[in-house]
């Protein structure tokens, strides 16, 4: 099953994102369930994240989101985890 993790950064938190980026990327590699990911861009700056996970349940997807180093760094203003149906691509 696929799930989206859509995160919106706290205002003014770009430096927090940059400081925790290496840990976030290492987490993605270590967990092995991320199929696509990238930052949301607003006014030319990173302002959030869109992540597509492939895992067994929404609980597993939520657990992944809860373990993200970006969350531990208090980067996000909001996080949404939703089941997603792949149709194209």
Backbone bond lengths (Angstrom), bond angles and torsions (degrees), N, CA, C in turn:
res aa  C-N    CA-C-N  psi(-1)  N-CA   C-N-CA  omega(-1)  CA-C   N-CA-C  phi
1 X - - - 1.436 - - 1.529 108.96 -
2 X 1.318 115.02 151.18 1.456 120.82 178.52 1.529 110.34 -110.12
3 X 1.336 115.25 148.44 1.457 122.09 178.81 1.520 108.92 -140.12
4 X 1.326 115.97 144.29 1.454 120.11 172.19 1.523 108.60 -98.52
5 X 1.304 114.20 143.36 1.461 121.79 169.54 1.523 104.40 -119.94
6 X 1.329 116.19 111.84 1.459 121.43 -179.03 1.526 107.21 -113.29
7 X 1.321 114.27 120.24 1.462 120.96 -174.81 1.521 109.56 -121.82
8 X 1.300 115.94 139.54 1.463 122.33 175.31 1.522 107.84 -115.34
9 X 1.336 115.70 127.76 1.456 120.65 -179.44 1.520 111.51 -70.24
10 X 1.327 115.71 150.64 1.465 120.43 170.62 1.523 108.06 -64.56
11 X 1.298 118.68 144.62 1.470 120.06 176.60 1.527 111.16 -56.69
12 X 1.306 115.83 136.92 1.459 120.99 177.46 1.513 115.18 75.18
13 X 1.335 118.05 16.22 1.466 121.28 -174.28 1.528 113.46 -102.07
14 X 1.317 118.09 17.85 1.459 119.89 -178.38 1.523 111.85 -56.95
15 X 1.313 118.71 -41.08 1.464 119.90 -179.29 1.530 111.04 -65.58
16 X 1.329 117.59 -35.59 1.470 121.12 175.35 1.519 109.91 -60.53
17 X 1.330 116.97 -43.45 1.466 121.52 177.62 1.525 110.07 -60.01
18 X 1.315 116.68 -48.67 1.465 120.44 -177.69 1.531 111.19 -64.21
19 X 1.322 117.44 -39.57 1.465 121.41 -178.83 1.518 112.74 -68.10
20 X 1.339 118.26 -29.78 1.470 120.75 -176.89 1.518 113.56 -104.56
21 X 1.308 117.58 4.78 1.466 121.54 -174.99 1.532 112.90 -61.08
22 X 1.321 118.17 -43.43 1.474 120.74 -179.05 1.530 110.83 -60.76
23 X 1.316 117.50 -42.88 1.471 120.82 178.73 1.526 110.87 -66.15
24 X 1.320 116.93 -39.39 1.470 121.61 177.78 1.534 110.49 -61.67
25 X 1.337 116.89 -47.55 1.468 120.42 179.86 1.525 111.50 -65.09
26 X 1.314 118.06 -37.23 1.468 121.37 176.91 1.529 110.47 -64.60
27 X 1.331 117.19 -38.57 1.470 122.14 177.61 1.525 110.28 -63.44
28 X 1.324 116.62 -43.80 1.467 120.43 177.33 1.521 110.13 -57.77
29 X 1.313 116.94 -47.76 1.465 120.50 -178.96 1.522 111.52 -64.97
30 X 1.311 117.39 -42.63 1.466 121.63 -176.32 1.522 112.82 -67.66
31 X 1.340 117.56 -35.96 1.463 119.79 -175.81 1.523 113.28 -80.64
32 X 1.328 117.46 -30.36 1.460 121.37 173.37 1.517 117.38 70.54
33 X 1.331 118.92 15.74 1.474 119.30 -178.78 1.532 112.98 -113.74
34 X 1.316 116.85 1.02 1.460 120.51 179.68 1.521 108.79 -83.43
35 X 1.327 116.36 124.52 1.463 121.32 -179.90 1.521 111.99 -99.48
36 X 1.315 117.76 -31.41 1.463 123.81 174.75 1.521 107.43 -151.76
37 X 1.331 115.79 150.48 1.460 119.04 177.30 1.515 109.35 -164.80
38 X 1.308 114.72 153.71 1.456 120.05 174.84 1.505 110.53 179.62
39 X 1.337 114.93 164.41 1.465 118.82 -178.85 1.520 111.89 -78.56
40 X 1.313 115.27 149.65 1.457 121.96 168.00 1.521 106.51 -82.96
41 X 1.327 116.58 138.28 1.456 121.47 -176.61 1.524 109.40 -114.17
42 X 1.316 115.97 129.07 1.467 122.68 175.32 1.518 107.80 -134.76
43 X 1.311 117.10 129.31 1.469 122.92 -179.35 1.526 111.04 53.17
44 X 1.339 116.17 35.92 1.451 121.52 176.07 1.512 115.28 79.29
45 X 1.337 118.71 5.23 1.461 121.35 179.98 1.522 111.15 -124.62
46 X 1.340 115.41 152.52 1.457 120.29 174.59 1.528 108.67 -63.04
47 X 1.334 115.65 131.61 1.463 120.32 -174.87 1.523 113.00 -137.01
48 X 1.321 116.86 8.61 1.458 121.04 -178.71 1.506 109.92 168.59
49 X 1.325 116.04 -171.04 1.459 121.57 -178.22 1.519 110.69 -139.85
50 X 1.331 115.30 145.40 1.461 122.81 169.67 1.511 106.31 -122.74
51 X 1.323 116.32 120.91 1.461 121.87 -176.25 1.522 107.99 -129.68
52 X 1.323 115.90 132.69 1.466 121.92 174.30 1.523 107.41 -106.50
53 X 1.322 115.94 121.39 1.460 122.32 179.05 1.518 110.00 -108.31
54 X 1.313 116.48 149.07 1.466 122.02 169.53 1.524 106.71 -118.93
55 X 1.336 114.87 111.06 1.462 119.89 -179.30 1.531 109.35 -153.61
56 X 1.317 116.48 -178.79 1.465 121.75 -169.75 1.523 115.21 -80.09
57 X 1.331 117.52 -25.53 1.461 118.40 -173.22 1.525 110.65 -157.87
58 X 1.322 114.97 164.39 1.459 118.74 175.73 1.526 110.39 -65.49
59 X 1.324 116.94 -30.09 1.473 120.08 176.90 1.526 110.43 -63.86
60 X 1.329 117.08 -40.32 1.466 120.82 177.69 1.524 110.45 -66.65
61 X 1.332 117.01 -39.23 1.458 120.73 178.02 1.527 110.71 -65.67
62 X 1.324 116.98 -42.06 1.464 120.82 178.27 1.527 110.62 -64.76
63 X 1.314 116.07 -38.84 1.461 120.28 177.56 1.521 110.86 -62.57
64 X 1.341 116.10 -40.97 1.469 119.74 177.06 1.529 109.52 -60.83
65 X 1.331 116.98 -48.05 1.462 121.42 -179.25 1.529 111.02 -60.63
66 X 1.324 116.84 -39.05 1.465 120.95 -179.79 1.526 111.90 -67.26
67 X 1.342 116.86 -26.80 1.457 121.03 -178.94 1.520 114.60 -90.21
68 X 1.321 117.60 -3.96 1.461 121.72 -177.61 1.534 110.18 -64.17
69 X 1.331 117.80 129.36 1.465 120.18 177.36 1.529 113.94 -56.82
70 X 1.312 118.31 -27.16 1.463 119.96 174.74 1.530 110.34 -60.67
71 X 1.340 116.49 -39.10 1.467 119.18 178.51 1.524 109.99 -66.41
72 X 1.324 116.23 -43.24 1.466 120.01 179.27 1.528 111.33 -61.29
73 X 1.329 116.82 -29.91 1.464 121.51 179.33 1.525 111.79 -82.32
74 X 1.341 117.32 -0.54 1.466 123.24 -179.44 1.534 112.09 61.51
75 X 1.342 115.16 38.59 1.461 120.97 179.75 1.521 112.74 -73.26
76 X 1.327 117.21 -36.64 1.454 120.45 -166.16 1.525 114.26 -92.18
77 X 1.319 114.10 139.87 1.451 123.05 170.68 1.527 109.81 -83.58
78 X 1.353 115.72 -34.69 1.470 120.61 178.65 1.523 109.75 -151.79
79 X 1.332 114.97 151.33 1.468 122.62 176.77 1.521 107.40 -138.29
80 X 1.331 115.54 130.70 1.463 121.47 178.02 1.521 108.55 -124.80
81 X 1.328 116.83 129.48 1.464 122.63 176.64 1.521 107.45 -116.49
82 X 1.344 116.34 122.59 1.465 121.46 -174.01 1.515 109.57 -139.14
83 X 1.322 117.41 140.97 1.456 120.28 172.99 1.532 108.56 -64.25
84 X 1.333 115.82 144.35 1.457 121.62 -176.60 1.524 109.38 -134.15
85 X 1.313 116.12 136.08 1.457 122.01 178.38 1.526 109.13 -103.46
86 X 1.311 116.18 115.96 1.460 121.14 178.29 1.528 108.77 -75.39
87 X 1.329 116.63 125.85 1.463 121.79 -179.56 1.530 109.91 -117.36
88 X 1.317 117.83 -42.26 1.457 122.22 -177.38 1.511 109.17 -123.81
89 X 1.324 117.13 140.78 1.455 122.03 175.05 1.486 114.98 98.77
